[in-house]
Amino acid sequence: MPTDYFDLIIYTGFEYSGRNLLLTRSADAVIIVCGRMGTLNEFTIAFEDDKIIGVLEGSGGTADSIRGLIAQAHRGSGKVVYDSDPKKLVEKVITLIKKEKEQ
């Protein structure tokens, strides 16, 4: 297994669903780009945990379904921001993280 690009590797044995829980709960925010079922799982965990979520619109897959899923859920919009420009999306997410940390 190539390890040159990683600062830390944690072997949990949790499989995908456990990994998704660990990843989202340890993050300040989640950014959704394209994706399939696993991305949807990560999104729902982050949404339920009231995390800041950035969605890259126009990237396809799960990302392009998020706005509709939130509308159908009737649970409020959460802390979700959207943009089709990756740089602008990251800037929005960072701004929200900073505001949250100030409180």
CNS distance restraints for C-alpha pairs under 8 A (distance, minus, plus):
assign (resid  12 and name CA) (resid  19 and name CA) 7.74 0.50 0.50
assign (resid  14 and name CA) (resid  18 and name CA) 4.48 0.50 0.50
assign (resid  14 and name CA) (resid  19 and name CA) 5.93 0.50 0.50
assign (resid  15 and name CA) (resid  19 and name CA) 6.10 0.50 0.50
assign (resid  16 and name CA) (resid  20 and name CA) 6.06 0.50 0.50
assign (resid  16 and name CA) (resid  38 and name CA) 7.54 0.50 0.50
assign (resid  17 and name CA) (resid  21 and name CA) 6.42 0.50 0.50
assign (resid  17 and name CA) (resid  38 and name CA) 7.84 0.50 0.50
assign (resid  17 and name CA) (resid  41 and name CA) 7.57 0.50 0.50
assign (resid  18 and name CA) (resid  22 and name CA) 6.26 0.50 0.50
assign (resid  19 and name CA) (resid  23 and name CA) 6.04 0.50 0.50
assign (resid  20 and name CA) (resid  24 and name CA) 6.09 0.50 0.50
assign (resid  20 and name CA) (resid  38 and name CA) 7.74 0.50 0.50
assign (resid  20 and name CA) (resid  41 and name CA) 7.23 0.50 0.50
assign (resid  20 and name CA) (resid  42 and name CA) 5.55 0.50 0.50
assign (resid  20 and name CA) (resid  45 and name CA) 7.92 0.50 0.50
assign (resid  21 and name CA) (resid  25 and name CA) 5.99 0.50 0.50
assign (resid  21 and name CA) (resid  42 and name CA) 7.16 0.50 0.50
assign (resid  21 and name CA) (resid  45 and name CA) 6.71 0.50 0.50
assign (resid  22 and name CA) (resid  26 and name CA) 6.15 0.50 0.50
assign (resid  23 and name CA) (resid  27 and name CA) 6.38 0.50 0.50
assign (resid  24 and name CA) (resid  29 and name CA) 7.61 0.50 0.50
assign (resid  24 and name CA) (resid  30 and name CA) 6.83 0.50 0.50
assign (resid  24 and name CA) (resid  42 and name CA) 6.58 0.50 0.50
assign (resid  24 and name CA) (resid  45 and name CA) 6.92 0.50 0.50
assign (resid  24 and name CA) (resid  46 and name CA) 5.88 0.50 0.50
assign (resid  25 and name CA) (resid  46 and name CA) 7.35 0.50 0.50
assign (resid  25 and name CA) (resid  49 and name CA) 7.70 0.50 0.50
assign (resid  28 and name CA) (resid  51 and name CA) 6.98 0.50 0.50
assign (resid  28 and name CA) (resid  52 and name CA) 7.09 0.50 0.50
assign (resid  28 and name CA) (resid  97 and name CA) 6.77 0.50 0.50
assign (resid  29 and name CA) (resid  46 and name CA) 7.96 0.50 0.50
assign (resid  29 and name CA) (resid  51 and name CA) 5.74 0.50 0.50
assign (resid  29 and name CA) (resid  52 and name CA) 4.68 0.50 0.50
assign (resid  29 and name CA) (resid  53 and name CA) 5.67 0.50 0.50
assign (resid  29 and name CA) (resid  54 and name CA) 7.68 0.50 0.50
assign (resid  29 and name CA) (resid  93 and name CA) 7.21 0.50 0.50
assign (resid  29 and name CA) (resid  97 and name CA) 7.28 0.50 0.50
assign (resid  30 and name CA) (resid  43 and name CA) 7.68 0.50 0.50
assign (resid  30 and name CA) (resid  46 and name CA) 7.05 0.50 0.50
assign (resid  30 and name CA) (resid  51 and name CA) 7.28 0.50 0.50
assign (resid  30 and name CA) (resid  52 and name CA) 6.38 0.50 0.50
assign (resid  30 and name CA) (resid  53 and name CA) 4.82 0.50 0.50
assign (resid  30 and name CA) (resid  54 and name CA) 6.23 0.50 0.50
assign (resid  31 and name CA) (resid  53 and name CA) 5.62 0.50 0.50
assign (resid  31 and name CA) (resid  54 and name CA) 4.45 0.50 0.50
assign (resid  31 and name CA) (resid  55 and name CA) 5.79 0.50 0.50
assign (resid  31 and name CA) (resid  56 and name CA) 7.42 0.50 0.50
assign (resid  32 and name CA) (resid  39 and name CA) 7.06 0.50 0.50
assign (resid  32 and name CA) (resid  43 and name CA) 7.34 0.50 0.50
assign (resid  32 and name CA) (resid  53 and name CA) 7.30 0.50 0.50
assign (resid  32 and name CA) (resid  54 and name CA) 6.04 0.50 0.50
assign (resid  32 and name CA) (resid  55 and name CA) 4.78 0.50 0.50
assign (resid  32 and name CA) (resid  56 and name CA) 6.15 0.50 0.50
assign (resid  32 and name CA) (resid  63 and name CA) 5.83 0.50 0.50
assign (resid  33 and name CA) (resid  55 and name CA) 6.43 0.50 0.50
assign (resid  33 and name CA) (resid  56 and name CA) 5.32 0.50 0.50
assign (resid  33 and name CA) (resid  57 and name CA) 7.82 0.50 0.50
assign (resid  33 and name CA) (resid  59 and name CA) 5.97 0.50 0.50
assign (resid  33 and name CA) (resid  60 and name CA) 7.68 0.50 0.50
assign (resid  33 and name CA) (resid  62 and name CA) 7.80 0.50 0.50
assign (resid  33 and name CA) (resid  63 and name CA) 5.66 0.50 0.50
assign (resid  34 and name CA) (resid  56 and name CA) 7.52 0.50 0.50
assign (resid  34 and name CA) (resid  59 and name CA) 4.86 0.50 0.50
assign (resid  34 and name CA) (resid  60 and name CA) 4.68 0.50 0.50
assign (resid  34 and name CA) (resid  61 and name CA) 4.58 0.50 0.50
assign (resid  34 and name CA) (resid  62 and name CA) 5.57 0.50 0.50
assign (resid  34 and name CA) (resid  63 and name CA) 4.91 0.50 0.50
assign (resid  34 and name CA) (resid  64 and name CA) 7.20 0.50 0.50
assign (resid  35 and name CA) (resid  39 and name CA) 5.10 0.50 0.50
assign (resid  35 and name CA) (resid  40 and name CA) 7.37 0.50 0.50
assign (resid  35 and name CA) (resid  60 and name CA) 7.43 0.50 0.50
assign (resid  35 and name CA) (resid  61 and name CA) 5.14 0.50 0.50
assign (resid  35 and name CA) (resid  62 and name CA) 5.05 0.50 0.50
assign (resid  35 and name CA) (resid  63 and name CA) 6.52 0.50 0.50
assign (resid  36 and name CA) (resid  40 and name CA) 6.34 0.50 0.50
assign (resid  36 and name CA) (resid  61 and name CA) 5.90 0.50 0.50
assign (resid  36 and name CA) (resid  62 and name CA) 5.40 0.50 0.50
assign (resid  37 and name CA) (resid  41 and name CA) 6.28 0.50 0.50
assign (resid  37 and name CA) (resid  62 and name CA) 7.51 0.50 0.50
assign (resid  38 and name CA) (resid  42 and name CA) 6.25 0.50 0.50
assign (resid  39 and name CA) (resid  43 and name CA) 6.06 0.50 0.50
assign (resid  39 and name CA) (resid  62 and name CA) 6.76 0.50 0.50
assign (resid  40 and name CA) (resid  44 and name CA) 6.18 0.50 0.50
assign (resid  40 and name CA) (resid  62 and name CA) 6.22 0.50 0.50
assign (resid  41 and name CA) (resid  45 and name CA) 6.27 0.50 0.50
assign (resid  42 and name CA) (resid  46 and name CA) 6.16 0.50 0.50
assign (resid  43 and name CA) (resid  47 and name CA) 5.95 0.50 0.50
assign (resid  43 and name CA) (resid  53 and name CA) 7.77 0.50 0.50
assign (resid  44 and name CA) (resid  48 and name CA) 5.99 0.50 0.50
assign (resid  45 and name CA) (resid  49 and name CA) 6.10 0.50 0.50
assign (resid  46 and name CA) (resid  50 and name CA) 6.19 0.50 0.50
assign (resid  46 and name CA) (resid  51 and name CA) 5.11 0.50 0.50
assign (resid  46 and name CA) (resid  52 and name CA) 7.56 0.50 0.50
assign (resid  46 and name CA) (resid  53 and name CA) 7.23 0.50 0.50
assign (resid  47 and name CA) (resid  51 and name CA) 5.89 0.50 0.50
assign (resid  47 and name CA) (resid  52 and name CA) 7.87 0.50 0.50
assign (resid  47 and name CA) (resid  53 and name CA) 7.47 0.50 0.50
assign (resid  47 and name CA) (resid  78 and name CA) 6.64 0.50 0.50
assign (resid  47 and name CA) (resid  79 and name CA) 7.74 0.50 0.50
assign (resid  50 and name CA) (resid  78 and name CA) 6.48 0.50 0.50
assign (resid  50 and name CA) (resid  79 and name CA) 6.70 0.50 0.50
assign (resid  51 and name CA) (resid  79 and name CA) 6.48 0.50 0.50
assign (resid  52 and name CA) (resid  78 and name CA) 7.91 0.50 0.50
assign (resid  52 and name CA) (resid  79 and name CA) 4.87 0.50 0.50
assign (resid  52 and name CA) (resid  80 and name CA) 6.00 0.50 0.50
assign (resid  52 and name CA) (resid  81 and name CA) 7.94 0.50 0.50
assign (resid  52 and name CA) (resid  93 and name CA) 6.97 0.50 0.50
assign (resid  52 and name CA) (resid  96 and name CA) 7.22 0.50 0.50
assign (resid  52 and name CA) (resid  97 and name CA) 7.30 0.50 0.50
assign (resid  53 and name CA) (resid  79 and name CA) 6.10 0.50 0.50
assign (resid  53 and name CA) (resid  80 and name CA) 4.67 0.50 0.50
assign (resid  53 and name CA) (resid  81 and name CA) 6.31 0.50 0.50
assign (resid  53 and name CA) (resid  93 and name CA) 7.21 0.50 0.50
assign (resid  54 and name CA) (resid  80 and name CA) 5.81 0.50 0.50
assign (resid  54 and name CA) (resid  81 and name CA) 4.96 0.50 0.50
assign (resid  54 and name CA) (resid  82 and name CA) 5.81 0.50 0.50
assign (resid  54 and name CA) (resid  83 and name CA) 7.83 0.50 0.50
assign (resid  54 and name CA) (resid  89 and name CA) 6.37 0.50 0.50
assign (resid  54 and name CA) (resid  90 and name CA) 7.41 0.50 0.50
assign (resid  54 and name CA) (resid  92 and name CA) 7.85 0.50 0.50
assign (resid  54 and name CA) (resid  93 and name CA) 6.11 0.50 0.50
assign (resid  55 and name CA) (resid  63 and name CA) 5.99 0.50 0.50
assign (resid  55 and name CA) (resid  66 and name CA) 7.72 0.50 0.50
assign (resid  55 and name CA) (resid  80 and name CA) 7.27 0.50 0.50
assign (resid  55 and name CA) (resid  81 and name CA) 6.25 0.50 0.50
assign (resid  55 and name CA) (resid  82 and name CA) 4.85 0.50 0.50
assign (resid  55 and name CA) (resid  83 and name CA) 6.60 0.50 0.50
assign (resid  55 and name CA) (resid  89 and name CA) 7.46 0.50 0.50
assign (resid  56 and name CA) (resid  63 and name CA) 6.41 0.50 0.50
assign (resid  56 and name CA) (resid  64 and name CA) 7.92 0.50 0.50
assign (resid  56 and name CA) (resid  82 and name CA) 6.13 0.50 0.50
assign (resid  56 and name CA) (resid  83 and name CA) 5.48 0.50 0.50
assign (resid  56 and name CA) (resid  84 and name CA) 5.30 0.50 0.50
assign (resid  56 and name CA) (resid  85 and name CA) 7.11 0.50 0.50
assign (resid  56 and name CA) (resid  86 and name CA) 6.47 0.50 0.50
assign (resid  56 and name CA) (resid  89 and name CA) 6.88 0.50 0.50
assign (resid  57 and name CA) (resid  63 and name CA) 6.31 0.50 0.50
assign (resid  57 and name CA) (resid  64 and name CA) 5.76 0.50 0.50
assign (resid  57 and name CA) (resid  82 and name CA) 6.38 0.50 0.50
assign (resid  57 and name CA) (resid  83 and name CA) 5.62 0.50 0.50
assign (resid  57 and name CA) (resid  84 and name CA) 4.57 0.50 0.50
assign (resid  57 and name CA) (resid  85 and name CA) 7.99 0.50 0.50
assign (resid  58 and name CA) (resid  63 and name CA) 7.65 0.50 0.50
assign (resid  58 and name CA) (resid  64 and name CA) 6.17 0.50 0.50
assign (resid  58 and name CA) (resid  84 and name CA) 5.98 0.50 0.50
assign (resid  59 and name CA) (resid  63 and name CA) 6.56 0.50 0.50
assign (resid  59 and name CA) (resid  64 and name CA) 6.80 0.50 0.50
assign (resid  59 and name CA) (resid  84 and name CA) 7.77 0.50 0.50
assign (resid  60 and name CA) (resid  64 and name CA) 5.37 0.50 0.50
assign (resid  61 and name CA) (resid  65 and name CA) 7.12 0.50 0.50
assign (resid  62 and name CA) (resid  66 and name CA) 6.48 0.50 0.50
assign (resid  65 and name CA) (resid  69 and name CA) 6.20 0.50 0.50
assign (resid  66 and name CA) (resid  70 and name CA) 6.17 0.50 0.50
assign (resid  67 and name CA) (resid  71 and name CA) 6.36 0.50 0.50
assign (resid  68 and name CA) (resid  72 and name CA) 6.18 0.50 0.50
assign (resid  69 and name CA) (resid  73 and name CA) 6.13 0.50 0.50
assign (resid  70 and name CA) (resid  74 and name CA) 6.75 0.50 0.50
assign (resid  70 and name CA) (resid  75 and name CA) 7.14 0.50 0.50
assign (resid  70 and name CA) (resid  76 and name CA) 7.29 0.50 0.50
assign (resid  70 and name CA) (resid  77 and name CA) 6.41 0.50 0.50
assign (resid  71 and name CA) (resid  75 and name CA) 7.91 0.50 0.50
assign (resid  71 and name CA) (resid  76 and name CA) 7.81 0.50 0.50
assign (resid  71 and name CA) (resid  77 and name CA) 7.71 0.50 0.50
assign (resid  81 and name CA) (resid  89 and name CA) 7.50 0.50 0.50
assign (resid  81 and name CA) (resid  92 and name CA) 7.21 0.50 0.50
assign (resid  81 and name CA) (resid  93 and name CA) 7.33 0.50 0.50
assign (resid  82 and name CA) (resid  89 and name CA) 6.60 0.50 0.50
assign (resid  83 and name CA) (resid  88 and name CA) 6.72 0.50 0.50
assign (resid  83 and name CA) (resid  89 and name CA) 5.25 0.50 0.50
assign (resid  84 and name CA) (resid  89 and name CA) 7.35 0.50 0.50
assign (resid  85 and name CA) (resid  89 and name CA) 6.12 0.50 0.50
assign (resid  86 and name CA) (resid  90 and name CA) 6.24 0.50 0.50
assign (resid  87 and name CA) (resid  91 and name CA) 6.27 0.50 0.50
assign (resid  88 and name CA) (resid  92 and name CA) 6.20 0.50 0.50
assign (resid  89 and name CA) (resid  93 and name CA) 6.26 0.50 0.50
assign (resid  90 and name CA) (resid  94 and name CA) 6.09 0.50 0.50
assign (resid  91 and name CA) (resid  95 and name CA) 6.12 0.50 0.50
assign (resid  92 and name CA) (resid  96 and name CA) 6.35 0.50 0.50
assign (resid  93 and name CA) (resid  97 and name CA) 6.24 0.50 0.50
assign (resid  94 and name CA) (resid  98 and name CA) 6.18 0.50 0.50
assign (resid  95 and name CA) (resid  99 and name CA) 6.27 0.50 0.50
assign (resid  96 and name CA) (resid 100 and name CA) 6.11 0.50 0.50
assign (resid  97 and name CA) (resid 101 and name CA) 6.17 0.50 0.50
assign (resid  98 and name CA) (resid 102 and name CA) 6.30 0.50 0.50
assign (resid  99 and name CA) (resid 103 and name CA) 6.78 0.50 0.50
